[in-house]
């Protein structure tokens, strides 16, 4: 009897522990699901706590973009579909051209099977007026190679998967994803990080950092990205041409049924990727596509031979996307190379492919780039001081030497027009600049320049405009001219309104250069720059260029100034050549300047320019 009772007791205890274990497992799974749904690292549960769709889209754009559109599709009536090479279509520019509100539904690592799913989704769930479909070489290289990982699987609305199964796998996913999101949240900054590379509203990549880099000097750019643009040896016969063509046929038919306007584009391709495909395969790809739909083709042009127009060998820059839209919509105010773009139909495709495969598109670099030396002066007086103050006689001799050597002075508007519009500069251009805005620039330099049919740019400190005392302190300083009296020889631009402060006269917080102070957040610093730019434009002139105080800057400064419409910036670096590239605004970033003093001889100055 005793043994029987002991056995029963053990059996009850075992059942009890089994039940407790089961309840614990259920509780852990429940807590895990609640945690994942609350943090929502993939943005499939509306992300009500963080509302951080830039992060979610980076984790899995296939899923997060569609979930985002489920709640925001009323903002858009047009969509861009493609892989990451479609990321450089700018919805804001498309709005100006068409009046339509575009969302860029590109997804990295996808193929034309995915494109069909995206087209079905927007056609069935959104109010759609038009679609831009972007194609490249990769679309004929891979098809349906899908990956079921949480970072790459499709949304059920695009794949047809059972919705319950879809949501359950994200609710019960490894909580490490949610923990990573929380940790990343506290590491986030004003500039994009690897964990939040998307602009939420447009759907595009956030390329503010790459678009602020100085890239004019080809040798420097190649050295920085030599591995990114390495020449590949593999060749492909584009094995999925048939699948790609049939996907486009399906999307075109869908658009015709729903009254959606469809525009198909082949995106620019870097030359190494172009050479990786068999020529006859390219011919088949282009000709078969033309039987299905007309399309714009930007694949192989002069742009393809210059890596500066690309972020890497498969992604063209946003500036090139602007060229594409300018070509499509006939905008003559933006630089577009003469050979850039073709409208291909079944009637002209054979002739087009013949010329594309036979003719070399490699351009002469001199046709679209120029070297721009920039000289930097400050104050001019009867006698120089061996530093920033130069003597009138030396300045005059410098100008005479420039004239005799065949140099032609330009202003900032001209260099901006060269880069943005392709308007040619005179031969041997040189930009003469002055910093601070001293009265001697107007009284001494201006007459010398005018007599020689030359001009200069003066970067003035806005808060000292027209003053001979330091702001409201009454402390005497070298007199500054009034920008309203500058005349036609002097181009007035910004040396900041009040971010070039003097430690000698200021009290409290001193900002002597245009970089973030140790105690500032990125957002606070951005607001300081915005306020400074606005004050300069309100009180001095609408400046489109800026010279950094002491030449000091960083990426954050460059990004914020671009956001505020500053189109060119100037540093005091002398290590990289100023090569302006038509169509690339980045070639106007942090332009180098040579500091001119009394002890710089004419021979030394001309050697620097050369």
C-alpha positions in Angstrom: 0.0 0.0 0.0 2.8 2.4 0.9 4.6 1.7 -2.3 1.4 2.3 -4.3 0.8 5.6 -2.6 4.4 6.7 -3.3 4.0 5.7 -6.9 0.8 7.8 -7.2 2.5 10.7 -5.5 5.3 10.6 -7.9 2.9 10.4 -10.8 1.0 13.4 -9.6 4.2 15.4 -9.0 5.4 14.5 -12.6 2.1 15.6 -14.1 2.2 18.8 -12.0 5.7 19.6 -13.3 4.7 18.7 -16.8 1.8 21.1 -16.6 3.9 23.8 -15.1 6.5 23.3 -17.8 3.9 23.5 -20.5 2.3 26.6 -18.9 5.8 28.2 -18.7 6.5 27.5 -22.3 3.2 29.0 -23.3 3.8 32.1 -21.1 7.4 32.5 -22.6 6.0 32.2 -26.1 3.2 34.6 -25.3 5.6 37.1 -23.8 7.9 36.7 -26.7 5.1 37.4 -29.2 3.9 40.4 -27.2 7.5 41.7 -27.1 7.9 41.3 -30.9 4.5 42.8 -31.7 5.2 45.8 -29.5 8.8 46.5 -30.8 7.9 45.3 -34.3 11.4 45.1 -35.8 10.0 44.5 -39.3 7.1 46.9 -39.2 4.4 44.3 -39.8 2.3 45.3 -36.8 2.0 49.1 -37.5 5.0 49.9 -35.3 2.9 51.9 -32.8 5.7 52.5 -30.3 8.7 53.4 -32.3 7.1 54.5 -35.6 10.5 53.9 -37.2 9.9 52.7 -40.7 13.4 53.6 -41.9 14.6 50.9 -39.6 11.9 48.4 -40.6 12.4 48.9 -44.3 16.1 48.3 -43.8 15.4 45.1 -42.1 13.1 43.8 -44.8 11.8 46.3 -47.4 9.6 43.7 -49.1 7.5 43.5 -46.0 7.8 46.9 -44.4 7.2 48.9 -47.5 3.9 47.2 -48.2 2.9 47.4 -44.5 3.7 51.2 -44.7 1.6 51.6 -47.8 -1.3 49.8 -46.2 -1.6 52.8 -43.8 -0.3 55.6 -46.1 -1.3 54.8 -49.7 -3.7 57.7 -49.6 -0.6 60.0 -50.0 0.4 58.4 -53.3 -1.1 57.8 -56.7 2.0 56.6 -58.6 4.7 54.0 -57.9 8.2 53.1 -59.0 8.9 49.4 -59.1 12.3 47.8 -59.4 15.4 46.6 -57.6 17.9 48.8 -55.8 19.0 50.4 -59.1 15.6 52.1 -59.1 16.4 53.8 -55.9 17.7 57.0 -57.6 14.3 58.0 -59.1 13.4 61.0 -57.1 9.6 61.3 -56.3 9.9 65.0 -55.6 11.3 65.6 -59.1 8.6 63.4 -60.6 6.0 65.5 -58.8 7.4 68.6 -60.5 7.3 66.9 -63.9 3.9 65.1 -63.7 2.0 66.5 -60.7 1.7 62.9 -59.4 2.7 61.7 -55.9 5.2 58.9 -56.4 6.3 56.3 -53.9 9.5 54.4 -54.7 8.6 50.7 -54.1 12.1 49.5 -55.0 13.4 46.5 -53.0 17.0 45.4 -53.0 17.8 41.8 -54.0 14.5 41.3 -55.9 13.7 40.1 -59.4 10.8 40.4 -61.9 8.8 37.8 -60.1 8.7 40.2 -57.1 7.8 43.0 -59.5 4.7 41.1 -60.5 3.7 40.8 -56.9 4.3 44.5 -56.2 2.3 45.5 -59.3 -0.6 43.2 -58.2 -0.5 44.8 -54.7 -0.6 48.4 -55.8 -3.2 47.6 -58.5 -5.5 45.8 -56.1 -5.0 47.9 -52.9 -4.1 51.4 -54.0 -5.4 54.2 -56.1 -2.9 54.1 -59.0 -2.5 56.5 -61.9 1.0 55.5 -63.2 3.8 53.1 -62.6 7.5 53.4 -63.6 9.1 50.0 -64.0 12.9 49.9 -63.9 14.9 47.2 -65.5 18.6 46.4 -65.7 21.0 43.6 -66.4 20.3 41.7 -63.1 16.6 41.2 -64.0 17.7 38.8 -66.8 20.4 37.2 -64.7 18.3 36.0 -61.7 14.7 34.9 -61.3 12.7 33.5 -58.3 15.8 32.7 -56.3 13.7 33.7 -53.2 14.8 33.4 -49.7 12.4 32.6 -46.9 14.4 34.3 -44.1 12.6 37.0 -42.1 14.9 39.6 -43.7 14.0 38.7 -47.3 10.7 36.9 -47.5 7.8 38.6 -49.3 4.7 40.1 -47.8 1.6 37.9 -48.1 -0.2 40.6 -50.1 2.5 40.2 -52.8 3.2 36.5 -52.5 -0.3 35.1 -51.8 0.9 33.4 -48.6 -1.6 32.7 -45.9 -1.9 35.9 -43.8 -2.1 34.1 -40.5 1.0 32.1 -41.2 2.7 35.3 -42.3 1.9 37.3 -39.1 2.6 34.3 -36.8 6.2 33.9 -38.0 6.9 37.5 -37.2 5.1 37.4 -33.9 7.1 34.4 -32.8 10.4 35.3 -34.4 13.7 35.3 -32.5 13.5 38.2 -30.0 17.1 39.2 -30.9 15.5 41.2 -33.8 13.5 43.2 -31.3 16.5 43.7 -29.0 18.6 44.9 -31.9 15.9 47.5 -32.8 15.9 48.8 -29.2 19.7 49.0 -29.1 19.8 50.7 -32.5 17.2 53.2 -31.4 19.6 54.6 -28.9 22.5 54.7 -31.4 20.5 56.6 -34.1 21.8 60.0 -35.3 20.8 62.7 -37.7 22.7 61.0 -40.5 21.7 57.5 -41.7 23.3 54.5 -40.1 23.6 51.0 -41.6 20.4 50.1 -39.7 18.2 52.9 -41.2 19.1 53.5 -44.8 15.7 54.5 -46.1 13.9 57.8 -46.4 10.4 56.9 -45.2 8.2 59.3 -47.2 9.8 58.8 -50.6 10.8 55.1 -50.2 14.3 55.9 -51.6 17.6 55.2 -50.1 18.8 57.9 -47.7 22.0 58.9 -49.7 22.7 62.2 -47.9 26.1 61.1 -46.8 27.3 59.6 -50.2 25.8 62.7 -52.0 27.9 65.0 -49.8 31.2 63.4 -50.5 33.8 65.2 -52.6 34.2 63.1 -55.8 35.6 65.4 -58.5 39.1 64.1 -58.6 38.9 60.8 -60.5 42.2 59.4 -59.1 41.1 60.1 -55.6 37.7 58.5 -56.2 39.2 55.4 -57.7 41.6 55.0 -54.8 38.7 55.3 -52.3 36.5 52.8 -54.1 38.9 50.6 -56.0 37.4 47.4 -54.7 33.8 48.5 -55.5 34.5 49.0 -59.1 36.8 46.1 -59.7 36.5 44.6 -63.2 34.8 41.3 -63.2 35.8 38.4 -65.4 32.6 36.3 -65.3 30.3 36.5 -68.4 26.6 35.7 -68.4 24.3 34.8 -71.3 21.4 36.4 -69.3 19.6 33.1 -68.7 16.3 34.5 -67.5 15.4 36.8 -70.4 12.2 34.8 -71.0 11.0 35.0 -67.4 11.8 38.8 -67.3 10.0 39.5 -70.6 7.0 37.5 -69.5 6.8 39.4 -66.1 6.9 42.7 -68.0 4.2 41.4 -70.3 2.0 40.5 -67.3 2.6 43.9 -65.7 1.8 45.7 -68.9 -1.4 43.7 -69.3 -2.4 44.5 -65.7 -1.8 48.2 -66.3 -3.9 48.2 -69.5 -6.8 46.5 -67.7 -6.7 49.0 -64.8 -6.1 52.1 -66.9 -2.6 52.6 -65.3 0.0 54.4 -67.3 3.2 52.3 -67.5 6.6 53.7 -68.3 9.5 51.1 -68.7 13.1 52.2 -68.3 16.4 50.4 -68.6 18.7 52.0 -66.1 22.3 53.1 -66.6 24.9 50.3 -66.3 28.6 50.7 -65.3 30.9 49.4 -68.0 32.2 46.4 -66.0 28.7 45.1 -65.5 27.9 45.7 -69.2 30.9 43.8 -70.3 30.0 40.9 -68.0 27.1 40.0 -70.4 27.4 38.3 -73.8 26.7 40.8 -76.6 24.2 38.5 -78.3 22.4 37.9 -75.1 22.0 41.7 -74.6 20.7 41.9 -78.2 18.1 39.3 -77.5 17.1 40.9 -74.2 16.6 44.3 -75.8 14.8 43.1 -78.9 12.5 40.7 -77.1 11.5 43.4 -74.6 10.7 45.9 -77.5 8.2 43.4 -78.8 6.3 43.6 -75.5 6.6 47.3 -74.7 8.3 50.5 -75.8 10.9 51.6 -73.3 13.5 54.3 -72.5 17.0 52.9 -72.5 19.9 54.5 -70.6 22.0 51.3 -70.4 25.2 52.1 -72.2 26.2 55.7 -72.6 29.2 58.0 -71.9 28.1 58.0 -68.3 28.8 54.2 -68.1 32.6 54.8 -68.4 33.0 57.1 -65.5 32.7 55.6 -62.0 32.0 59.0 -60.4 28.5 58.7 -61.8 27.9 55.5 -59.7 27.9 54.6 -56.0 29.2 51.2 -57.0 29.2 49.1 -60.1 25.5 48.3 -59.9 24.0 51.6 -58.5 24.0 54.9 -60.3 23.9 58.1 -58.4 20.8 60.2 -57.6 22.2 62.9 -59.9 22.1 60.4 -62.8 18.4 59.6 -61.9 17.8 63.3 -62.3 19.3 63.2 -65.8 17.0 60.3 -66.7 13.9 62.2 -65.7 15.2 65.3 -67.4 15.5 63.3 -70.6 12.1 61.6 -70.3 10.3 64.8 -69.6 12.3 67.1 -71.9 13.9 69.3 -69.3 16.6 71.3 -71.1 17.7 73.1 -67.9 19.5 70.1 -66.5 22.7 68.8 -67.9 22.2 65.6 -69.9 25.0 64.1 -72.1 24.2 64.1 -75.8 24.2 60.4 -76.1 22.3 59.8 -72.9 19.0 58.0 -73.5 17.0 56.5 -76.3 13.3 55.8 -76.8 13.2 52.2 -78.1 10.3 50.7 -80.0 9.8 47.4 -82.0 10.3 49.5 -85.1 13.8 50.9 -84.2 15.1 48.3 -81.8 17.2 46.4 -84.3 19.0 49.6 -85.5 19.4 50.7 -81.9 21.0 47.5 -80.7 23.3 47.5 -83.7 24.6 50.9 -82.9 24.8 50.3 -79.1 26.8 47.1 -79.5 29.1 48.3 -82.2 29.9 51.9 -81.4 32.2 52.9 -78.5 30.5 55.3 -76.1 33.7 56.2 -74.2 33.8 60.0 -73.9 36.7 62.4 -73.9 36.9 63.5 -70.2 37.7 67.0 -71.3 34.2 67.3 -72.8 32.5 67.1 -69.4 35.1 68.0 -66.7 37.3 71.0 -65.9 40.0 71.8 -63.4 39.1 74.8 -61.3 41.9 76.4 -59.2 40.7 78.7 -56.5 42.8 81.4 -54.9 42.0 82.7 -51.4 42.8 86.3 -50.2 41.7 88.2 -47.2 42.6 91.8 -46.4 44.6 94.1 -48.8 46.7 97.0 -47.4 49.6 99.2 -48.5 52.0 96.7 -46.8 51.5 93.0 -46.2 52.0 91.4 -42.8 53.4 88.1 -44.0 50.0 86.4 -43.1 46.4 87.1 -44.2 47.1 90.7 -45.1 48.6 91.1 -48.6 50.0 94.2 -50.1 48.3 96.1 -52.9 51.4 95.7 -55.1 51.6 92.0 -54.7 47.8 91.6 -55.4 48.1 93.7 -58.5 51.1 91.6 -59.7 49.1 88.4 -59.1 46.2 89.7 -61.2 48.5 90.8 -64.0 50.2 87.4 -64.0 46.9 85.6 -64.2 45.8 87.8 -67.1 49.1 87.3 -69.0 49.0 83.5 -68.5 45.6 83.3 -70.1 43.5 82.6 -67.1 39.8 83.8 -67.1 38.1 84.6 -63.8 34.7 83.1 -63.1 32.1 83.6 -60.3 30.2 81.0 -58.3 27.1 81.3 -60.5 29.1 80.2 -63.5 30.6 77.1 -61.8 27.1 76.1 -60.5 25.7 76.5 -64.1 28.6 74.4 -65.4 27.9 71.5 -63.1 24.1 71.6 -63.0 23.3 72.8 -66.5 26.4 72.0 -68.5 27.0 75.6 -69.5 30.6 75.9 -70.6 33.2 77.9 -68.7 35.8 80.0 -70.4 39.2 78.4 -71.1 41.6 78.3 -68.1 39.0 79.2 -65.5 40.1 80.5 -62.1 38.1 81.6 -59.1 39.5 84.4 -57.0 38.0 84.6 -53.5 38.3 86.8 -50.5 37.2 85.8 -47.0 35.5 88.0 -44.3 34.4 91.0 -46.4 37.0 93.6 -45.7 36.4 97.1 -47.1 39.8 96.8 -48.9 38.2 94.2 -51.1 35.9 96.9 -52.4 38.2 99.9 -52.3 41.4 98.3 -53.5 40.7 94.9 -55.2 37.6 95.9 -57.1 39.2 98.7 -59.2 42.2 96.5 -60.0 39.8 93.7 -61.1 37.6 96.0 -63.1 40.5 97.5 -65.1 41.5 94.0 -66.1 37.9 92.8 -66.9 38.2 90.3 -64.0 36.0 89.5 -61.1 36.1 87.9 -57.6 33.9 86.3 -55.0 33.9 87.7 -51.5 32.6 85.4 -48.7 31.4 87.9 -46.1 30.6 87.5 -42.4 27.0 88.5 -42.4 26.8 90.0 -38.9 29.8 92.3 -39.7 28.4 93.5 -43.0 29.3 97.2 -43.3 30.8 97.4 -39.8 34.1 98.7 -38.4 33.4 97.4 -34.9 32.8 93.9 -33.7 29.0 93.5 -33.7 27.6 95.6 -30.8 30.7 95.5 -28.6 32.1 98.8 -29.9 35.5 97.0 -30.3 37.3 98.4 -33.4 38.1 95.9 -36.2 39.3 96.2 -39.8 36.4 97.8 -41.6 34.0 95.6 -43.6 32.3 96.8 -46.7 28.5 97.1 -47.1 27.4 94.2 -49.4 24.8 96.5 -50.9 27.6 98.5 -52.5 29.5 95.5 -53.9 28.9 96.3 -57.6 29.2 94.0 -60.6 32.8 92.9 -60.0 32.2 91.5 -56.6 30.1 88.3 -56.1 28.9 88.3 -52.5 28.6 84.9 -50.9 28.4 83.5 -47.3 31.2 83.0 -44.8 28.3 82.3 -42.4 26.1 85.0 -40.7 27.5 84.5 -37.2 29.4 81.2 -37.0 32.9 82.7 -37.4 33.1 84.3 -34.0 36.2 85.9 -32.4 37.4 84.5 -29.1 38.9 87.9 -28.4 35.5 89.7 -28.3 32.9 87.0 -27.5 31.8 85.9 -24.1 30.1 82.6 -23.2 29.6 80.0 -25.9 31.9 80.7 -28.8 31.4 79.2 -32.3 34.5 79.9 -34.3 33.9 77.3 -37.0 31.1 75.4 -38.6 31.2 72.1 -36.7 29.1 70.8 -33.9 30.0 71.9 -30.4 30.7 69.1 -27.8 27.5 69.7 -25.9 25.2 69.9 -29.0 23.0 67.1 -30.4 23.0 66.7 -34.2 19.5 68.1 -34.3 20.4 71.2 -32.3 23.4 71.8 -34.6 21.3 71.4 -37.7 18.9 74.0 -36.3 21.8 76.4 -35.7 23.0 76.1 -39.3 19.5 76.5 -40.7 19.0 79.7 -38.6 22.4 81.0 -39.7 21.7 80.4 -43.4 18.3 82.1 -43.1 19.7 85.1 -41.3 22.4 85.6 -43.9 19.8 85.4 -46.7 17.4 87.8 -44.9 20.1 90.4 -44.0 22.7 90.2 -46.7 21.9 88.3 -49.9 20.5 85.0 -51.1 23.8 83.0 -51.1 24.0 79.7 -52.8 27.6 79.1 -51.8 29.5 79.2 -48.5 33.2 79.2 -47.4 33.9 77.4 -44.2 35.4 79.5 -41.4 39.0 78.3 -41.1 38.1 75.7 -43.8 36.8 73.4 -41.0 33.8 71.2 -41.8 32.6 67.6 -41.5 30.0 65.4 -43.3 27.2 66.5 -41.0 27.8 70.2 -41.9 27.9 69.4 -45.6 24.7 67.4 -45.5 22.8 70.1 -43.6 24.0 72.9 -46.0 22.9 70.8 -49.0 19.5 70.5 -47.4 19.4 74.3 -47.1 20.1 74.9 -50.8 23.8 75.6 -50.5 25.1 74.3 -53.8 28.9 74.8 -53.4 31.1 74.9 -50.4 34.8 75.9 -50.0 37.5 74.7 -47.7 41.1 75.5 -47.3 42.4 72.0 -48.2 45.0 71.8 -50.9 45.3 68.0 -51.1 42.7 67.2 -53.8 42.2 68.8 -57.2 39.0 70.8 -57.9 37.7 68.8 -60.8 34.2 70.0 -61.7 32.0 67.3 -63.4 29.0 68.1 -65.4 25.9 66.6 -63.8 27.6 65.8 -60.5 26.7 68.3 -57.7 29.2 66.5 -55.4 32.1 67.9 -57.4 31.2 71.3 -55.8 31.7 70.0 -52.3 34.5 71.5 -50.1 36.4 73.0 -53.0 40.1 73.4 -52.2 41.7 76.9 -52.1 45.3 78.1 -52.2 46.1 80.8 -49.6 47.8 83.8 -51.1 50.3 85.9 -49.1 53.0 88.4 -49.9 55.6 85.7 -49.9 53.9 83.7 -52.7 55.8 84.6 -55.8 54.2 84.8 -59.2 56.0 81.6 -60.3 54.8 79.8 -57.2 51.2 80.9 -57.8 51.2 79.8 -61.4 52.7 76.5 -60.5 49.9 75.9 -58.0 47.3 76.7 -60.6 48.9 74.3 -63.0 
